[in-house]
Amino acid sequence: MKKILLADDDELLASLLNYRLDKAGFKVHWSCDGREVKQELEKEIPDIIVSDIMMPYFSGLELVDYVRNTLNSKVPIIIISSAGNEENVLSAFELGANDFISKPVSPAELLVRVTRELNKA
Amino acid sequence: MLLSIPEIHTDLLWDLSVLFGSLCILYFSFIFFFRNRLSAKSRNIREQRKELTPIISNFLFHGEDATREEKYEHIGLKVEIREFLKDPINRSILKDILLDLQRDLTGDSRTRLLAMYKDFDLHLDAFDKLKSWRWEIVTKGIVELTQMQVEEAYTAIRKFINHRKSVIRKQAQIAAVSLKHEGIAHFLDTNKYPISEWQQIKILEVLREKEDFIPPSFGVWLLSANKDVVLFALRLIRFYNQTDANSGVIQLLKHKDEEIKQAAIDCIKEFGIIEAMPTLMAAFPRAKRDTRILILDAMGAIGKEEHIPFLREVCRKVSNFNVRSKALGAINTIAPGTVLPHENLDPMIDSDVTPKLIDETENLKAELETVPGAPSEIHETAEEEIEVTEEGIELFSEDLEIFDHCFMEELNEILDSRRKDEEDAGYLPLDFLPIVIEKPTEMDKKKPKKKSRKRLWNLKVAYEVVHPDYEFRKELEDILSRVEVQNPGGETEVEYLNFNFLPFVVEDAPQEDLPRENPAGTDQKEKLTKVTDMEGQQTDAVESAILEEKPGEVSEGDDACSLVDWEELSNSVEKRLTEANIEPPIYQEEENTLVDQPRGHSIFADLFCKSDLDAKLILLREIPALGDHRELTFLESLREDPNARLRKMAIEVRKKLSARLKKEEGEGQNRDSIVKWASSSYQSDLLNFDLKELKK
């Protein structure tokens, strides 16, 4: 069972995505802020990371940078960003993010992207 | 007087202290109580949300492929939620969750979410809100129904489209457009209030996000009495590219309202409605400045060359700079490069010439040893760069000769014709004009010839300054040119000497600067016998001066003029006048009067009429060196020339000419003391002198 680290401070949406991904057969660990994500990553590197860009304490961009440069991990990272937040998305790609999905999110689309990234990896 | 302390009973102080202490305790107790209550409520809501989220997720992601257990579970949850929603607080919590989620979700999940909202009859609460007398609650109800896409609410909401409260009205307008496809038509039909720009954009955004929306023909609403409806219709026509409304849009150019006119012009420009051109031109004179600019902008975008005359007319007649520049811009848009900057340009700057090439041109001067008759300067007359090789240099020399020859012929022809017509003016032949020769310097001679690319208009040709006192020159020629010579048979023959070779030299000009084209022959004996005056009076047969020079005696730089010691000659004449008891005539200073009273006709004027622009520029450049006071009038007339380049150059040339004339005028006063005696016919009688004797 593939492990997904879901990092999003929006409990409602995270819970919904968590439910959908869990139903799709993934083992999802949800973290509601950056510090928690960091602690989780120090413990274990998941198979894929799905992270919102805007998070307290540790933004999605910092997370990408941390994973790529500090942990030196090539784990696939999918970024969730608000619509029209093009600059952040480009920055994330420059830092090493693999894919992005914009809000409002289609859980079905996210599932497809996660599966594709995992297949690539 | 001593101040007495008021007496306060200690009991009263204690009572007050107790009262304020109690109030403080009461206040903090209230704060603590309500804070805890709010916290408990929010904690309760959070917990409720946590409990409800999986249920909602289950509802949203429950599929038809679910197993039997899952289906049982789903039904059980439904029953559970219905029980849960009996509590209004719980209904409110669920409604908030759904409203939050619909913002973050899209696709199938969102559709299910909206369906769930209606399934649990949450929309009925929103309908109840519409009945509220408080405007904020009504607005909330409309927003909720719009967000959750409750189409059934359309009829209830559209009643608020013309509500007197603007907040309700605006939300109702958006809701009507959002909930049903025909909402926009109803809104445009019934709207009585102004539609703000922001509101138009919001409605447009709603329409854009609507799926399967087939826009109606918005041209219908161009007839609306509401100005804002017309403007919004025009915006919608542009947004949906509805070209079927073109005739209506053109008609709006005649609208009294400038805003509608401008919107119609924008539409015409965007659609490129060429049929609107006549109406645009007709609307132009009555339009305001901003509208005019928009009309010109549209004409530039969709106009053709046949519309350029109108735009030129606008440039001529309209004084407003913005409008004029827009018209010029429109001309250039239709036909690029038609109008170019022409004012305040330095005529000496030619963008085709690079500094490197200017240096190469200096080398070219060394190669061109002599170019007889070349003009003093050659500048930007050529439009194209000319590559000069040795063959090219020869051709160029020939061209210059031909040009110079033609120029002189033309001048002489004009001069002859003028001489016949205006004898009083006393025009002079221009034979005395020096032939301009390029004088190579020593350094130039040493330089080897190179084959290189050169620019002809940068050539600088040596020339000499010619004195403008032609009157004096003519009279002097008349006096000196007629010479009686005795032949061996003893008969006297009259010969006319040609002094054309003589340069017209200012007194203080250095001798070495004079041309030496026709030096006096060293082996020739010249005899000057009898000189007649200007009036033709014959003097006594006095032995004339005979100048005898031995070969080699005359230096290379000497010419016939230099053989005469003018100062001594002048003294001699004065002495003879005194002996004859004759008062020397008072010389009329014609030169001074010439400055103020220019007379005659400029020879350049006729040439100017027959020349093209380049030739005119060449002629203008010649004027500072060759011209006289007559040219000042001519140059003044050029100030009104239609060509800006000529106008500017004429002004510059006039300045130069005036400066030169003033300078020479000052010098002329000094020179007069020596040479003006020759202009008097009376004094010429006394010119029967022996030059040889004088020479001694």
Interface residues (C-beta under 8 A of the other chain):
Chain A: D10 E11 L12 L13 S15 L16 Y19 R20 K23 K103 P104 V105 S106 P107 A108 E109
Chain B: R49 K50 T53 P54 I56 S57 N58 L60 F61 I97 D100 L101 R103 D104 L105 T106 G107 D108 S109 R110
